[in-house]
């Protein structure tokens, strides 16, 4: 057994073990294994992405699940990969070209631009994979996939052709969401509505056959008036009934346009009159279709105005044109007023600019299997954690719209459609000479929705599909989660046609969003997003992982505080120190091959502290198991933290030092055996969260022959032949006395390194038999049990005074001591130290007396209620009577302690 260093250094330990795991191929999955399968596919990060705290959270959870499954005896596949990120990557390369070479992709042309993207990818891509390895991720890197792998590209094209033949994919001219910055179509899911402050402009439309009379229209977009082809009112709006069928003059680019009646109009909005602009609004388009209104597009793809007939606006940016249009209307006395107004505006999720509704020729997909996709979640063939996301998922599926899958970008999977002379063919290879392939590419999510199974070869898929769990963010529940479910149900990649064999995963865990202490989302622009690699350098990967998981409540947003990561590092140091203490006392008492065959008799005679820590370990194992079942990772982390730091380190180890340093070899051996058993359980329970330090301690302490990754998780130990309740109550009373003495020390302002004297008024044999342990745990130079000074004989009092004198104490004549007092479950505890402030102590005792008297009054009120005494179970009534007696005794002793101060 090698000797551990005095301090824990993650910079030495973490790289060493990670490289050893890679060299030993510990993370590689075997599709031929007879073990039960457990599989996760990694949500593929963007090829040009870098590690963020969001990635840390998501991948740490996946790693925890994968490592735990290995310890449970599963054959584990955690399949990693990357996404080509069509719009994001193209935008990054274009930005670089404009900044460094002053050119655009159009200057280079498609082929030369794509070559530059590949060069960019080779230089900047894949950085995040190396960063995930620094985090300790145990993914099967030998199976790493990419959405631009040749096989994957062919699969995407094949599925497009297959769905086209099923009439699920079609091409049509429809209203879509247009991103003027990226100059591409977007799906509805890629549009984020944000509240924006702007203006509501009241514009006057003159009635053609009634000069000087106007209909007033309220609009937020006067820059699109040139595209108006009608105005509309609600058919039941009596204010405008006489104007339906008439014509009005369009204010800018003056032309006659009709007044129509349509139920889509909200009479309560503005004036109740809507300007109908079919080319630039989805609702307007539908109104226009119903009333056969013409469609006029007055925007260029980049969002600039395209209307030579109004030269004052032609070529202006859309937002600049809005201001100028208002000025023109004002100049012509056609703008009656302007009000401030806040409304929701759709923003591109990709480029973060306001989108433009636009009529465009695009490829669309009719979602298949939507009813089945609803059913598998409703019936819990697929379970969502937290459960409330089921409603969000269901609402989207019930209101689903066809998916616009074509994108006007060059970096992506090119649509396998070919054109010649008005004819269209959908196939992977060119039909021949003269056929030209579609210039558009597919939405990145169209490739990603195949990720759960198309990343696997047939043998791997047979073993590991459906996958066990997906860990992702709720922001892509529609983009990705729902679509993967639909893809699995429609394309049936499983080993049979059964629904349960074709769902992509059994469980979905949605992580929360990491925010700063003020509740703001992390972003580079705000400067509130720490670099995870710097945190790893500072606190270690294990410290970062554990600290972050401890503050990550299930599915809720996380308030990040670096102090929590520091606590993760401190926790690692605590574990290291307590393991090092054990190592100082010789080799472990447990042979590695007998770890899980240990039983009650293996420990010899157990102290009450050993019984307590083993019972607490059993409780921790149960709590951890339940928390894992419910995907409550912060609960797992907190339970392990509390057990390891408090129950084991602060209580058991400190109490066990009496036996470890004693001359009684049987007691020493028993204490060390318990210490070894609990330590072996601790490092195994903790391994999924803190893989590096636990592997190091497993090796240094000689707890196992092989890697801890494949060691079985600890099981509860059966403590036969022990009166467990009695032993635990005894330990609890001792710990209660110690805790009360420690609290009194703090209240007295006595430094922890200064010796104190402790009096305990108690007849409790468990407490009186553990004075040496109490003295050690309270750092007391002496601990004295006093049954009752009032019952002492003159002879016993004289003997006690003699003892006081020999220790330098100066007792009062009546009671023999003075100090800070408080009530514990075992009796009154008094701590004596130099310089007791009697006034402050009296005030403190008065507050404690008042608190206990209030508790006593509450119980007495209940017992004075005849209905309660007659109807409540006898055991409950008896419990309340016992509580009354206990509170009365506490009050008596507290008052007695207060009176001693006089």
C-alpha positions, 0 to 999 in steps of 0.5 A: 500500500503506497503512502499518500501525500500530505495534501491532495493535488488534483493536478497530479491525480486527475490526469494520471487516472484519466490516462490510465482509464483510456489506456485500459479502454475502460470506457469502451462498450462491448456489443457482444457482452452478456451483461444487461445494457445501459446506454446514453447518447451525448447531446452533440455539442457544436463542432466549434463549441467550447466548454461552458458551465451548461456543458459541465452540468449536462455531461457531469450528470451523464457521467454520473449515470454511466459510472454508476451503471458500470458499478451496477454491473451493466454493459455501458455505452455512453456514445459521444459526438459532435454536431456540424451546427449549420447556421452557427458554424457558417455564421462564425466563418463568415464573420471571420472572413469579413473581419480578416479578409473583407469578403463574404461567402458569395465572393468565394462561391459555394465550393471555395467557401465550403473548403474554408469551412472545412479548414476552420473546422479542422483548426477550431473543431473538436476542442470541446471533446478534449475539454470534456475529457478534462472533466473526467467524462467516461464516454466511449471515445472510440465510437465518437460520431459526427453529423457530417460522417459519410455514413451519417450523411448518407443516412440523412439523405436516405431518410429524406428520400424515404419520407418524400416517397411517403408524401410526408415531405413536400415543397411549397410556397408558404409563409415562413420565419425569415432570419435577415441576418443569416438570410435563411428560413427558420422553423417555428421552434427556432423563433423566441418571443421577447417583449419589446418596447416600441410604438403603435402608430395610428394611420389614416386611410382615406375612403375612396368614395368619401373624400375627407373621411378616413378609417384609422388603423393602428400598426406597429409596422408602418414601413410595410404599408407599401405591401398592404393589399387591403384593410379588414374589420370584424364582421360583427363590428357595427362601427365599420359595417357600412364600410365593408366592400368599399375601398380606401387609399393606401397612404404610401405608394397610393393605391386603392385597396378593399375593405373586407370583413374577417373573423380573425380581426380583434375588435379590441386591438387599436381601432379594430381596423387591421391593415392586411399585409399578406407578404409580411404577417402570417395572420394577414396572409391567411386573411388575404388567402380567404379574400383573394388579396394580392401579395406584395413583398417589399423587403430584401432578404437582408431586411432592407426595404425593396420599394423603388416606388417610394424612394424615401424608403427604398434601400433603408434598413427595416428599423430605420425605414420605420422611423422614416415612414412615420415621418412621411405619414406625419408630413402628409397629415396621415399620422393621427397619433403615436402611442408607446406600446409593448408587444412580443416580437419573434427573434431568431434563436440563431442570430438573435435578430427579429425575424420577418414573416415571409412568403417563400418556396421551402421544403416542409415535413408533415409530422407523422406518428404524433398521436403515438408520440403523445401516447408513449409519454402519457403511458410512461413508456418514456418518462420525463423528469421533472414530470411537469414537462409532460404537459409542455410536450403534449401541448406542442404536439397537439398544436403542431405545425408542419416543419420547415426543413430547408435552410438557405445556408451552404454548410449542411446536408444538401437537399437530395432534390434535382431540377431540370426544365420544370421537373423535380426528382428526389434521389441521392445521386444525380439523375444525369446530365443537365440536372441541377441539385437544390441549393438549400441544405437541411435544418441541422435538427433534421440530422439530429433527430436521427442521433439516438440510433443512426450513431450506432452500427447494426450490432451496437443498435441491437444491444443498446437501442432504445437507449436508457436515458437522455440528459438535455435542456428543456429549451430543446424539448421541441427541437430535439426530444420530441422529434427523436421520439417521432423519428423512432416511431416512424422509422422503426430502427429497433429490433422489432416493430413493437413500439417499445423497441423503437422509442429512442430512450426510456427516461428523459432528464431535463436539466435546469439553466445555470444563472448568476447570483442575480438570476441572470442567464450566463453570457459572455456579453454580461461577463458573468460566465466563468470559464470551467477550465479555470475552475478545474485548474483552481478547484479540480474537476472533482471539486467542480463536479461535486460543487455544481451538482450539490446546487443543482435541484432537479429540473430547476434553474441553478444560482451559481456561486463559486463558493460552492465549487470551493466547497467541493474542493474542500470536501475532497480535501476532507476526504483525503485527510480522513483517508490519510489518517486511516492509512497511518494506522496500518493496512486495511482490515478488509480483504478486497475479495471479501468486501461485500461478504462482511457482516456483523461478526467481522467487526468484533465488539462494536462501540455505540459510535460504530453502530451509529455510523453503520446505521447511518450508512444504511440510511444513506444507501437507501436515500441515495438509491431513492434519489437516483431513482427520481433523478435528484442528483443534488439530493444524492450529493447532499446526503453523501456530503452530510454523511461523509463530512458530519456522520463519518469524519466529525463524529465517528472518526473522532469518537473512534480515536479513543479506541484506536489509540487505546491499549485494547487491541480488540477495540482498536481492531474493531474501530479500524475494521468499521473505518475500513468498511465505511470508507470503502462504501464512501468512495464507491458511493462517491465515485460517480460524482468524484471519479478521480479522488475515489479511484486514487483512494481505492488504490492507495488504501488497497480497498480493491484489486481492480478499478473502482469503476467496476466495483459493486456498489455497497449494500446495506449491512445487517446488524444482527444480534444488536439492540439497534434502537438502544445503541443508537439512542445511547450514541445520540445522547452522547452526541447531543451532550457534545453538540450542546457543549460545543454550542455553549463554548461558542456562545461563551466566546471560548476558542475551540483550541482552549480547554474547557470544563464540562458538567453534566447533570444526568443519571444516564448510564450511556453518558456517564460511561463515555466521559473520555469520548465526550472530553475528546469531542468537546476538547475538555480537560475534565467532564463531571457527571452530577446526579443532583447537588441537592441530593449529595451527602456532606461526605460526597460534597466534600469529596467533590470540593476536594477534586475541584481544588485539585484541578484549580476550579473555584466552585461557588459554595452552593453549587460548586461551579458557574458557567454557560448552561443548556439542556440536552436530551441527556440532561443539563450541560454546563460549560465552565471557562474563564471570564463568564459574563453572568449578565449575558448568560442570564439573558441567554437562559431567559430566552431559552426558558421562554422558548421551552415554556411556550412549548410546554404551554402548547402541549398543556393546551392540547392535553386540557382539551377533553376531546383530544384526550378522549378521541386520540390514540392512547399512544399519542396522548401518552406521548404528549404527557411525556413531552409535558413532563420533559418540557417541565423538567427542562424549565426547572433545570434551566431556571436552576442554572439561571439561579446559580448565576446570582 
